[in-house]
Amino acid sequence: MESTRFGSPIGIVEVSCTANGISGIVLGLPGHASSESNLPNSLLMEATRQMLQYFAGKRMNFDLPLDWNSIHGFQRDVLTVTADIPFGHVLTYRQIAEKLGRPTASRAVGGALGRNPIPILIPCHRVVAADGSLCGYSAADGIKTKAWLLSLEEHTVVGKKLV
């Protein structure tokens, strides 16, 4: 596994990959943006480029392979649905549960999203409570980061809620 770090509007981002694709993203790390690998591979360089474009408001979709090998079962099902939420759209935890045929599994959906190893590329920030409340975001500065990402995608956020 290789990784690289870069600075972003939400702090230092670390991107990791395997031969199969992007395997992990950690948002809001302390420290410096210098690369942990001396010569990042082409996939890490492309991931950095695409993510910086996204953070600058110049990219709506990512064209990067993901390594799903460490994601299994219900979590994989949840993240597969989440990966298909388009830029500028949101789903609720319940809507994802319903798509999976488990309409009472909203909390389990939240738990699966909370362990998302590839945030941004698997856009768990696009999942909100039924009333539009922003809850359950563990990356970087939590709800503040989720609000920033949703605002980037042209949503109006007041306090901790979509309006």
N, C-alpha and C positions, 0 to 999 in steps of 0.2 A: 504494500500500500504506500502511496506517495501522497503528500499534501503540500499545500501552499497557503499563505495568508496574504490578505490585502485589506486596505482600509476602505470603509464605506460610510455612508451617512448614518448607519446604525451600529458603527463600531467595527472592530477588526473581525473579518470573516475568515474562517479556515475551511478550505475545501479539500476533501480527500477522495482518492479514486483507487480502484483496482483495475485490473486488465479488462473487467466487464463494464466499467462505467463509474460515474460519480457514486460514491458509497456513503459519504457523510458531509454535512455542512454544520458548522458551529458558528452561531452569530454572537456578536457582542463580546468577543474575548478581550481581556486586558492585554497590554503589551504593544508590540510594534508590528507593523505590517510587512516586515521583511519575510521573504519566502523561507520556509523551513527546509525546503529542498533547494540545492544549489542551482539546478537546472530543471525547473518544472517541466513535466512532459506536455505534449501538445494539447491533451485533453484538459489539463489543469489551466493552461494558458487560455484556452477557448472558454472554459467555465468562468474564469475571472473576467474575461472580456464581456461575455454575455450578461453576467450578473451586474457589472458596472454599468452597462447600457440600461439594464432594467432599473437600477437605482437612480439613474439620471432621467428616467421617464422616456427612454428611447427604444425600449423593447417590451413587447407584450407576451411573447412566447419564447420558450427555450428549446433549443435543438441540441440536446446533450443526451448521451446514453446514460441510463441509471443502472446501478448494480442493485438488484432487488434480492440478492441471495441471502441477506441477513434478516429479511422481512418475511414473516410467515403468518399463516392462518388468518384470523379475523383482522389483525392489524394490516396485513397485506390487502385484504378486501377493502378496508376503509381507505387506505392510502391510494389504492387504485382508483376509487371513485373520486377522491380528493384531487388526484393528479389531473383529472379531466375537467375541473372547474375552470372556466375561462377567465382570463384577465377581465377585471371590472365586474365580475359576478360574485355572488356569495351563495352558499347553501347553509342551512341550519344543521345542527347535530342530528335532529330528528329526520330531516330530509335524507341525510346520508344513511341513517339507520333504516329508513323506509326503502331506499334503493337496494339495500342489502336484504330486504325481506324480514327485517327484525325491528319493527317500529317502536318497540319499547327499549331499545338498546342505546339510547342517546348518551347515557353516561359512559358506556363501554366505548362508543365512538370517540368521546372526549379523551378517554384514557389512551386509546390507540393513537390519536393525533398528538397527544402529549409526548409520545415516544417516537415521533417522526424523526428519523435520522437525516432526512434531506429536506429541511425547510426551504422555502422559497421555490425550489424546483418542484417539490410536492407542496402546493400552496395551502398549508393548513391555516394560514392567516385569513383565508377566504371562508372560514367556517365560523358562524356566529350563533348565538342563542336565538330562540324563536322570537324574542322581542327585540332583536337587533343588538343586544348587549354584547360587548366584546369581552369574552371570558376565556380563560384557559389557554393563554399563550405563554409558554415557558422559555422561549428563545430570547436572547439579548435582554432588553429592559421590559420584557413581558408585554402587558397590555399597551404600554406606550409605543412599543415597536409595532405591535399589531395595528394600532391606530395609524401610525405613520405609513405602513405598507398599504393599508386600505385607502388612505388619503392619496397616496401615490397613484393608486388605481382609480382615482376620481370619485371615491365615495366621500360623503360628508359625514364626519365623525364629530359629535359633540359630547364632551366628557368621555364616557366609556361606552358610547352607543352610536350605532348608525342611525342617521335621520333621513 
